[in-house]
Amino acid sequence: MTSSELWTRATADRYDAEESETSSAAFLESTLAFLADLAGDGRALEFAIGTGRVGVPLRERGVPVAGIELSEHMAAVLRRKIDEETLPVTIGDMATTVVPGDFTLVYLVYNTITNLLTQDEQVECFRNAARHLAPGGRFVIELGVPPLRFLPPGQVAVPFDVSERHLGFDTFDLVEQILVSHHFTRDGDDDRYRRDASRHRYAWPAELDLMARLAGLELERRVADWSGEPFTENSAKHISVWRKPSR
Protein backbone atom coordinates (compact mmCIF):
# COMPACT_ATOMS: atom_id res chain seq x y z
CA MET A 1 0.00 0.00 0.00
CA THR A 2 1.09 3.58 -0.58
CA SER A 3 -0.15 6.91 0.71
CA SER A 4 0.26 8.51 -2.73
CA GLU A 5 -2.87 10.15 -4.06
CA LEU A 6 -4.14 8.34 -7.15
CA TRP A 7 -4.29 10.41 -10.34
CA THR A 8 -7.73 10.26 -11.95
CA ARG A 9 -8.70 9.80 -15.59
CA ALA A 10 -9.58 13.49 -15.92
CA THR A 11 -6.21 14.56 -14.53
CA ALA A 12 -4.36 12.09 -16.76
CA ASP A 13 -6.21 13.22 -19.89
CA ARG A 14 -5.25 16.86 -19.41
CA TYR A 15 -1.76 16.31 -17.99
CA ASP A 16 0.18 16.52 -21.25
CA ALA A 17 -1.61 19.70 -22.33
CA GLU A 18 -0.86 21.36 -19.00
CA GLU A 19 2.78 20.22 -19.14
CA SER A 20 3.36 21.11 -22.79
CA GLU A 21 6.21 23.50 -21.96
CA THR A 22 8.08 21.03 -19.74
CA SER A 23 7.54 18.30 -22.35
CA SER A 24 9.16 20.18 -25.23
CA ALA A 25 12.35 18.90 -26.83
CA ALA A 26 14.20 22.09 -25.90
CA PHE A 27 13.18 21.89 -22.24
CA LEU A 28 14.04 18.18 -21.93
CA GLU A 29 17.35 18.19 -23.80
CA SER A 30 19.59 18.58 -20.75
CA THR A 31 17.46 16.13 -18.73
CA LEU A 32 17.70 13.44 -21.38
CA ALA A 33 21.42 13.97 -21.93
CA PHE A 34 22.07 13.71 -18.16
CA LEU A 35 20.05 10.50 -17.80
CA ALA A 36 21.34 8.88 -20.99
CA ASP A 37 24.92 9.47 -19.90
CA LEU A 38 24.29 7.73 -16.56
CA ALA A 39 22.42 4.83 -18.17
CA GLY A 40 25.32 4.17 -20.54
CA ASP A 41 24.82 0.87 -22.32
CA GLY A 42 22.44 -0.43 -19.66
CA ARG A 43 18.73 -0.23 -18.90
CA ALA A 44 16.86 2.58 -17.14
CA LEU A 45 13.87 2.28 -14.81
CA GLU A 46 11.63 5.28 -14.17
CA PHE A 47 9.67 5.35 -10.94
CA ALA A 48 6.28 7.07 -11.39
CA ILE A 49 6.68 7.24 -15.16
CA GLY A 50 3.29 8.91 -15.62
CA THR A 51 2.39 9.69 -19.22
CA GLY A 52 5.98 9.20 -20.35
CA ARG A 53 7.04 12.85 -20.44
CA VAL A 54 10.66 11.80 -19.85
CA GLY A 55 10.59 8.04 -20.39
CA VAL A 56 9.31 8.08 -23.97
CA PRO A 57 11.90 10.52 -25.40
CA LEU A 58 14.64 8.77 -23.41
CA ARG A 59 13.63 5.50 -25.05
CA GLU A 60 13.65 7.24 -28.43
CA ARG A 61 17.28 8.16 -27.72
CA GLY A 62 18.09 4.48 -27.63
CA VAL A 63 18.07 3.87 -23.87
CA PRO A 64 16.03 0.77 -22.95
CA VAL A 65 13.44 2.11 -20.47
CA ALA A 66 10.92 0.40 -18.21
CA GLY A 67 8.51 2.11 -15.85
CA ILE A 68 6.50 1.74 -12.67
CA GLU A 69 3.29 3.77 -12.39
CA LEU A 70 0.59 3.81 -9.73
CA SER A 71 -2.18 5.34 -11.86
CA GLU A 72 -3.60 3.13 -14.59
CA HIS A 73 -5.05 6.26 -16.17
CA MET A 74 -1.63 7.89 -16.51
CA ALA A 75 -0.19 4.67 -17.92
CA ALA A 76 -3.04 4.50 -20.44
CA VAL A 77 -2.06 7.92 -21.81
CA LEU A 78 1.55 6.74 -22.12
CA ARG A 79 0.39 3.64 -23.95
CA ARG A 80 -1.13 5.82 -26.69
CA LYS A 81 2.42 6.99 -27.49
CA ILE A 82 4.45 3.79 -27.36
CA ASP A 83 3.77 0.06 -27.21
CA GLU A 84 4.34 -2.27 -24.25
CA GLU A 85 7.13 -4.20 -25.90
CA THR A 86 9.13 -1.05 -26.56
CA LEU A 87 8.55 0.49 -23.13
CA PRO A 88 7.04 -1.89 -20.57
CA VAL A 89 5.17 -0.38 -17.61
CA THR A 90 4.21 -2.19 -14.40
CA ILE A 91 1.23 -0.87 -12.45
CA GLY A 92 2.15 -0.45 -8.80
CA ASP A 93 3.70 1.85 -6.23
CA MET A 94 7.31 2.91 -6.47
CA ALA A 95 8.15 1.95 -2.89
CA THR A 96 7.51 -1.80 -3.19
CA THR A 97 6.81 -2.83 -6.80
CA VAL A 98 9.54 -4.98 -8.35
CA VAL A 99 10.15 -5.47 -12.07
CA PRO A 100 12.47 -8.12 -13.55
CA GLY A 101 16.14 -7.56 -14.25
CA ASP A 102 18.92 -5.20 -13.22
CA PHE A 103 19.27 -1.57 -14.25
CA THR A 104 22.23 0.80 -14.50
CA LEU A 105 19.90 3.72 -13.77
CA VAL A 106 16.78 4.25 -11.68
CA TYR A 107 15.38 7.76 -11.76
CA LEU A 108 12.56 9.75 -10.15
CA VAL A 109 11.95 13.24 -11.49
CA TYR A 110 9.76 16.32 -11.07
CA ASN A 111 9.43 16.23 -7.26
CA THR A 112 7.57 12.93 -7.42
CA ILE A 113 9.17 11.32 -4.36
CA THR A 114 7.07 13.80 -2.36
CA ASN A 115 3.97 11.89 -3.48
CA LEU A 116 4.93 9.38 -0.79
CA LEU A 117 3.48 11.02 2.31
CA THR A 118 5.47 9.26 5.02
CA GLN A 119 9.17 9.08 5.75
CA ASP A 120 8.97 5.28 5.98
CA GLU A 121 7.62 5.05 2.43
CA GLN A 122 10.30 7.38 1.11
CA VAL A 123 12.94 5.19 2.77
CA GLU A 124 11.37 2.15 1.11
CA CYS A 125 11.51 3.95 -2.23
CA PHE A 126 15.29 4.25 -1.86
CA ARG A 127 15.52 0.59 -0.89
CA ASN A 128 13.43 -0.35 -3.93
CA ALA A 129 15.75 1.65 -6.17
CA ALA A 130 18.78 -0.12 -4.69
CA ARG A 131 17.03 -3.46 -5.17
CA HIS A 132 16.78 -2.81 -8.92
CA LEU A 133 20.28 -1.42 -9.46
CA ALA A 134 23.18 -3.43 -10.77
CA PRO A 135 26.46 -2.91 -8.86
CA GLY A 136 27.78 0.52 -9.81
CA GLY A 137 24.32 1.69 -10.91
CA ARG A 138 22.84 5.07 -9.99
CA PHE A 139 19.64 6.39 -8.47
CA VAL A 140 18.70 9.94 -9.54
CA ILE A 141 16.13 12.23 -7.93
CA GLU A 142 15.00 15.70 -9.06
CA LEU A 143 13.50 17.60 -6.13
CA GLY A 144 12.81 21.16 -5.10
CA VAL A 145 14.37 22.59 -1.96
CA PRO A 146 11.56 23.41 0.52
CA PRO A 147 11.08 27.20 0.23
CA LEU A 148 10.67 27.74 3.96
CA ARG A 149 12.89 30.82 3.95
CA PHE A 150 9.98 32.61 2.26
CA LEU A 151 7.76 31.99 5.30
CA PRO A 152 7.82 34.86 7.81
CA PRO A 153 6.51 34.04 11.30
CA GLY A 154 2.82 33.21 11.20
CA GLN A 155 2.65 32.69 7.41
CA VAL A 156 1.94 29.22 6.02
CA ALA A 157 1.58 29.87 2.25
CA VAL A 158 4.13 30.50 -0.52
CA PRO A 159 3.07 31.37 -4.11
CA PHE A 160 4.97 29.61 -6.90
CA ASP A 161 3.06 30.79 -9.98
CA VAL A 162 0.93 33.87 -10.62
CA SER A 163 0.03 34.08 -14.29
CA GLU A 164 -2.96 34.90 -16.46
CA ARG A 165 -4.34 31.37 -16.57
CA HIS A 166 -2.92 29.82 -13.41
CA LEU A 167 -2.51 30.68 -9.74
CA GLY A 168 -0.44 28.29 -7.64
CA PHE A 169 0.66 28.31 -4.03
CA ASP A 170 1.84 25.84 -1.42
CA THR A 171 0.69 25.69 2.19
CA PHE A 172 2.92 24.06 4.81
CA ASP A 173 2.47 21.91 7.88
CA LEU A 174 5.91 22.42 9.40
CA VAL A 175 5.46 19.73 12.04
CA GLU A 176 4.49 16.88 9.73
CA GLN A 177 6.61 18.09 6.76
CA ILE A 178 3.50 18.11 4.57
CA LEU A 179 2.79 20.70 1.94
CA VAL A 180 -0.43 21.07 -0.01
CA SER A 181 0.00 22.36 -3.55
CA HIS A 182 -3.02 24.45 -4.59
CA HIS A 183 -3.81 25.19 -8.24
CA PHE A 184 -6.44 27.52 -9.67
CA THR A 185 -6.49 27.01 -13.43
CA ARG A 186 -8.51 29.00 -15.96
CA ASP A 187 -9.55 26.45 -18.59
CA GLY A 188 -11.72 28.56 -20.88
CA ASP A 189 -12.19 32.20 -21.80
CA ASP A 190 -14.65 32.97 -19.04
CA ASP A 191 -13.71 33.99 -15.51
CA ARG A 192 -14.15 30.57 -13.92
CA TYR A 193 -11.21 28.67 -12.47
CA ARG A 194 -10.80 24.97 -11.79
CA ARG A 195 -9.38 24.22 -8.35
CA ASP A 196 -7.05 21.28 -7.67
CA ALA A 197 -4.94 20.41 -4.65
CA SER A 198 -2.43 17.66 -3.89
CA ARG A 199 -0.57 16.66 -0.74
CA HIS A 200 3.20 16.06 -0.61
CA ARG A 201 5.83 15.23 1.99
CA TYR A 202 8.81 17.48 1.47
CA ALA A 203 12.32 16.39 2.39
CA TRP A 204 15.69 18.09 2.65
CA PRO A 205 18.79 16.96 0.71
CA ALA A 206 20.50 15.77 3.91
CA GLU A 207 17.44 13.70 4.80
CA LEU A 208 17.55 12.04 1.39
CA ASP A 209 21.25 11.29 1.87
CA LEU A 210 20.41 9.42 5.07
CA MET A 211 17.66 7.48 3.26
CA ALA A 212 20.22 6.56 0.60
CA ARG A 213 22.69 5.40 3.24
CA LEU A 214 20.02 3.17 4.80
CA ALA A 215 19.53 1.64 1.36
CA GLY A 216 23.26 1.04 0.87
CA LEU A 217 23.75 3.87 -1.62
CA GLU A 218 26.45 6.57 -1.63
CA LEU A 219 26.06 10.19 -2.71
CA GLU A 220 28.06 10.69 -5.90
CA ARG A 221 26.96 14.12 -7.09
CA ARG A 222 24.49 16.91 -6.36
CA VAL A 223 23.89 19.76 -8.80
CA ALA A 224 21.35 22.57 -9.07
CA ASP A 225 19.87 21.59 -12.43
CA TRP A 226 20.15 19.15 -15.31
CA SER A 227 22.84 21.25 -16.99
CA GLY A 228 25.12 20.65 -14.01
CA GLU A 229 25.20 24.09 -12.36
CA PRO A 230 26.69 23.93 -8.84
CA PHE A 231 24.29 23.36 -5.97
CA THR A 232 24.42 26.23 -3.48
CA GLU A 233 22.48 27.56 -0.50
CA ASN A 234 20.41 29.61 -2.97
CA SER A 235 19.46 26.73 -5.28
CA ALA A 236 15.71 26.23 -5.68
CA LYS A 237 16.08 22.53 -6.52
CA HIS A 238 18.66 19.79 -6.82
CA ILE A 239 19.49 16.82 -8.98
CA SER A 240 21.07 14.20 -6.73
CA VAL A 241 22.87 11.05 -7.84
CA TRP A 242 23.53 8.14 -5.49
CA ARG A 243 25.63 5.15 -6.52
CA LYS A 244 25.32 1.51 -5.55
CA PRO A 245 28.80 0.24 -4.62
CA SER A 246 30.38 -2.15 -7.06
CA ARG A 247 31.11 -4.62 -4.29
C-alpha positions as CSV (number, residue, x, y, z in Angstrom):
1,M,0.0,0.0,0.0
2,T,1.1,3.6,-0.6
3,S,-0.1,6.9,0.7
4,S,0.3,8.5,-2.7
5,E,-2.9,10.1,-4.1
6,L,-4.1,8.3,-7.2
7,W,-4.3,10.4,-10.3
8,T,-7.7,10.3,-12.0
9,R,-8.7,9.8,-15.6
10,A,-9.6,13.5,-15.9
11,T,-6.2,14.6,-14.5
12,A,-4.4,12.1,-16.8
13,D,-6.2,13.2,-19.9
14,R,-5.2,16.9,-19.4
15,Y,-1.8,16.3,-18.0
16,D,0.2,16.5,-21.2
17,A,-1.6,19.7,-22.3
18,E,-0.9,21.4,-19.0
19,E,2.8,20.2,-19.1
20,S,3.4,21.1,-22.8
21,E,6.2,23.5,-22.0
22,T,8.1,21.0,-19.7
23,S,7.5,18.3,-22.3
24,S,9.2,20.2,-25.2
25,A,12.3,18.9,-26.8
26,A,14.2,22.1,-25.9
27,F,13.2,21.9,-22.2
28,L,14.0,18.2,-21.9
29,E,17.3,18.2,-23.8
30,S,19.6,18.6,-20.7
31,T,17.5,16.1,-18.7
32,L,17.7,13.4,-21.4
33,A,21.4,14.0,-21.9
34,F,22.1,13.7,-18.2
35,L,20.1,10.5,-17.8
36,A,21.3,8.9,-21.0
37,D,24.9,9.5,-19.9
38,L,24.3,7.7,-16.6
39,A,22.4,4.8,-18.2
40,G,25.3,4.2,-20.5
41,D,24.8,0.9,-22.3
42,G,22.4,-0.4,-19.7
43,R,18.7,-0.2,-18.9
44,A,16.9,2.6,-17.1
45,L,13.9,2.3,-14.8
46,E,11.6,5.3,-14.2
47,F,9.7,5.3,-10.9
48,A,6.3,7.1,-11.4
49,I,6.7,7.2,-15.2
50,G,3.3,8.9,-15.6
51,T,2.4,9.7,-19.2
52,G,6.0,9.2,-20.3
53,R,7.0,12.9,-20.4
54,V,10.7,11.8,-19.8
55,G,10.6,8.0,-20.4
56,V,9.3,8.1,-24.0
57,P,11.9,10.5,-25.4
58,L,14.6,8.8,-23.4
59,R,13.6,5.5,-25.0
60,E,13.6,7.2,-28.4
61,R,17.3,8.2,-27.7
62,G,18.1,4.5,-27.6
63,V,18.1,3.9,-23.9
64,P,16.0,0.8,-22.9
65,V,13.4,2.1,-20.5
66,A,10.9,0.4,-18.2
67,G,8.5,2.1,-15.9
68,I,6.5,1.7,-12.7
69,E,3.3,3.8,-12.4
70,L,0.6,3.8,-9.7
71,S,-2.2,5.3,-11.9
72,E,-3.6,3.1,-14.6
73,H,-5.0,6.3,-16.2
74,M,-1.6,7.9,-16.5
75,A,-0.2,4.7,-17.9
76,A,-3.0,4.5,-20.4
77,V,-2.1,7.9,-21.8
78,L,1.5,6.7,-22.1
79,R,0.4,3.6,-24.0
80,R,-1.1,5.8,-26.7
81,K,2.4,7.0,-27.5
82,I,4.5,3.8,-27.4
83,D,3.8,0.1,-27.2
84,E,4.3,-2.3,-24.3
85,E,7.1,-4.2,-25.9
86,T,9.1,-1.1,-26.6
87,L,8.5,0.5,-23.1
88,P,7.0,-1.9,-20.6
89,V,5.2,-0.4,-17.6
90,T,4.2,-2.2,-14.4
91,I,1.2,-0.9,-12.5
92,G,2.1,-0.4,-8.8
93,D,3.7,1.8,-6.2
94,M,7.3,2.9,-6.5
95,A,8.2,1.9,-2.9
96,T,7.5,-1.8,-3.2
97,T,6.8,-2.8,-6.8
98,V,9.5,-5.0,-8.4
99,V,10.2,-5.5,-12.1
100,P,12.5,-8.1,-13.6
101,G,16.1,-7.6,-14.2
102,D,18.9,-5.2,-13.2
103,F,19.3,-1.6,-14.2
104,T,22.2,0.8,-14.5
105,L,19.9,3.7,-13.8
106,V,16.8,4.2,-11.7
107,Y,15.4,7.8,-11.8
108,L,12.6,9.7,-10.2
109,V,12.0,13.2,-11.5
110,Y,9.8,16.3,-11.1
111,N,9.4,16.2,-7.3
112,T,7.6,12.9,-7.4
113,I,9.2,11.3,-4.4
114,T,7.1,13.8,-2.4
115,N,4.0,11.9,-3.5
116,L,4.9,9.4,-0.8
117,L,3.5,11.0,2.3
118,T,5.5,9.3,5.0
119,Q,9.2,9.1,5.7
120,D,9.0,5.3,6.0
121,E,7.6,5.0,2.4
122,Q,10.3,7.4,1.1
123,V,12.9,5.2,2.8
124,E,11.4,2.1,1.1
125,C,11.5,3.9,-2.2
126,F,15.3,4.3,-1.9
127,R,15.5,0.6,-0.9
128,N,13.4,-0.3,-3.9
129,A,15.7,1.6,-6.2
130,A,18.8,-0.1,-4.7
131,R,17.0,-3.5,-5.2
132,H,16.8,-2.8,-8.9
133,L,20.3,-1.4,-9.5
134,A,23.2,-3.4,-10.8
135,P,26.5,-2.9,-8.9
136,G,27.8,0.5,-9.8
137,G,24.3,1.7,-10.9
138,R,22.8,5.1,-10.0
139,F,19.6,6.4,-8.5
140,V,18.7,9.9,-9.5
141,I,16.1,12.2,-7.9
142,E,15.0,15.7,-9.1
143,L,13.5,17.6,-6.1
144,G,12.8,21.2,-5.1
145,V,14.4,22.6,-2.0
146,P,11.6,23.4,0.5
147,P,11.1,27.2,0.2
148,L,10.7,27.7,4.0
149,R,12.9,30.8,3.9
150,F,10.0,32.6,2.3
151,L,7.8,32.0,5.3
152,P,7.8,34.9,7.8
153,P,6.5,34.0,11.3
154,G,2.8,33.2,11.2
155,Q,2.7,32.7,7.4
156,V,1.9,29.2,6.0
157,A,1.6,29.9,2.3
158,V,4.1,30.5,-0.5
159,P,3.1,31.4,-4.1
160,F,5.0,29.6,-6.9
161,D,3.1,30.8,-10.0
162,V,0.9,33.9,-10.6
163,S,0.0,34.1,-14.3
164,E,-3.0,34.9,-16.5
165,R,-4.3,31.4,-16.6
166,H,-2.9,29.8,-13.4
167,L,-2.5,30.7,-9.7
168,G,-0.4,28.3,-7.6
169,F,0.7,28.3,-4.0
170,D,1.8,25.8,-1.4
171,T,0.7,25.7,2.2
172,F,2.9,24.1,4.8
173,D,2.5,21.9,7.9
174,L,5.9,22.4,9.4
175,V,5.5,19.7,12.0
176,E,4.5,16.9,9.7
177,Q,6.6,18.1,6.8
178,I,3.5,18.1,4.6
179,L,2.8,20.7,1.9
180,V,-0.4,21.1,0.0
181,S,0.0,22.4,-3.6
182,H,-3.0,24.4,-4.6
183,H,-3.8,25.2,-8.2
184,F,-6.4,27.5,-9.7
185,T,-6.5,27.0,-13.4
186,R,-8.5,29.0,-16.0
187,D,-9.6,26.4,-18.6
188,G,-11.7,28.6,-20.9
189,D,-12.2,32.2,-21.8
190,D,-14.6,33.0,-19.0
191,D,-13.7,34.0,-15.5
192,R,-14.2,30.6,-13.9
193,Y,-11.2,28.7,-12.5
194,R,-10.8,25.0,-11.8
195,R,-9.4,24.2,-8.4
196,D,-7.1,21.3,-7.7
197,A,-4.9,20.4,-4.7
198,S,-2.4,17.7,-3.9
199,R,-0.6,16.7,-0.7
200,H,3.2,16.1,-0.6
201,R,5.8,15.2,2.0
202,Y,8.8,17.5,1.5
203,A,12.3,16.4,2.4
204,W,15.7,18.1,2.6
205,P,18.8,17.0,0.7
206,A,20.5,15.8,3.9
207,E,17.4,13.7,4.8
208,L,17.6,12.0,1.4
209,D,21.3,11.3,1.9
210,L,20.4,9.4,5.1
211,M,17.7,7.5,3.3
212,A,20.2,6.6,0.6
213,R,22.7,5.4,3.2
214,L,20.0,3.2,4.8
215,A,19.5,1.6,1.4
216,G,23.3,1.0,0.9
217,L,23.8,3.9,-1.6
218,E,26.4,6.6,-1.6
219,L,26.1,10.2,-2.7
220,E,28.1,10.7,-5.9
221,R,27.0,14.1,-7.1
222,R,24.5,16.9,-6.4
223,V,23.9,19.8,-8.8
224,A,21.4,22.6,-9.1
225,D,19.9,21.6,-12.4
226,W,20.1,19.1,-15.3
227,S,22.8,21.2,-17.0
228,G,25.1,20.7,-14.0
229,E,25.2,24.1,-12.4
230,P,26.7,23.9,-8.8
231,F,24.3,23.4,-6.0
232,T,24.4,26.2,-3.5
233,E,22.5,27.6,-0.5
234,N,20.4,29.6,-3.0
235,S,19.5,26.7,-5.3
236,A,15.7,26.2,-5.7
237,K,16.1,22.5,-6.5
238,H,18.7,19.8,-6.8
239,I,19.5,16.8,-9.0
240,S,21.1,14.2,-6.7
241,V,22.9,11.1,-7.8
242,W,23.5,8.1,-5.5
243,R,25.6,5.1,-6.5
244,K,25.3,1.5,-5.6
245,P,28.8,0.2,-4.6
246,S,30.4,-2.2,-7.1
247,R,31.1,-4.6,-4.3
